[in-house]
Amino acid sequence: MQLSKEEVYDYMFATYEKSSTIGINYGYQRFEKLLAPFGLSGRVPEVVKRILMN
């Protein structure tokens, strides 16, 4: 059985996500951690953090 490119990419991303966000279950921190290696993360203002966490 051979996987399609999309299935391979899905598997690669799922593996990356599991290994890079250990201990971070939800919220903006999870996305910041995932985006950082690609130079796409940034500072989240305190007011946005409070809104997202509530």
C-alpha positions as CSV (number, residue, x, y, z in Angstrom):
1,M,0.0,0.0,0.0
2,Q,1.4,3.4,-1.0
3,L,0.3,6.6,0.7
4,S,-0.7,9.7,-1.3
5,K,1.4,12.9,-0.9
6,E,-1.4,14.4,1.2
7,E,-1.4,11.4,3.6
8,V,2.4,11.6,3.9
9,Y,2.1,15.4,4.7
10,D,-0.6,14.7,7.2
11,Y,1.4,12.1,8.9
12,M,4.6,14.3,9.0
13,F,2.7,17.2,10.4
14,A,0.9,15.1,13.1
15,T,4.3,13.6,14.1
16,Y,5.9,17.1,14.2
17,E,3.0,18.5,16.2
18,K,3.1,15.7,18.8
19,S,6.8,16.0,19.3
20,S,7.1,19.8,19.4
21,T,4.1,20.6,21.7
22,I,4.6,18.1,24.4
23,G,3.0,19.5,27.6
24,I,1.1,22.2,25.8
25,N,-2.5,21.1,25.3
26,Y,-4.3,24.1,24.0
27,G,-4.3,27.9,23.4
28,Y,-2.1,30.3,21.6
29,Q,1.1,28.8,23.1
30,R,0.6,25.6,21.1
31,F,0.3,27.5,17.9
32,E,3.2,29.8,18.6
33,K,5.4,26.7,19.3
34,L,4.3,25.1,16.0
35,L,4.9,28.2,14.0
36,A,8.3,29.3,15.5
37,P,10.5,27.1,13.4
38,F,9.1,28.7,10.3
39,G,9.6,32.2,11.5
40,L,5.8,32.8,11.7
41,S,5.4,33.2,15.5
42,G,5.3,36.5,17.2
43,R,4.6,38.2,20.5
44,V,1.0,37.9,21.7
45,P,-0.3,41.0,23.5
46,E,-1.4,40.4,27.1
47,V,-5.0,41.5,26.4
48,V,-5.2,38.9,23.6
49,K,-3.8,36.2,25.9
50,R,-6.4,37.0,28.5
51,I,-9.2,36.9,25.9
52,L,-8.0,33.6,24.4
53,M,-7.5,31.9,27.8
54,N,-11.1,32.8,29.0
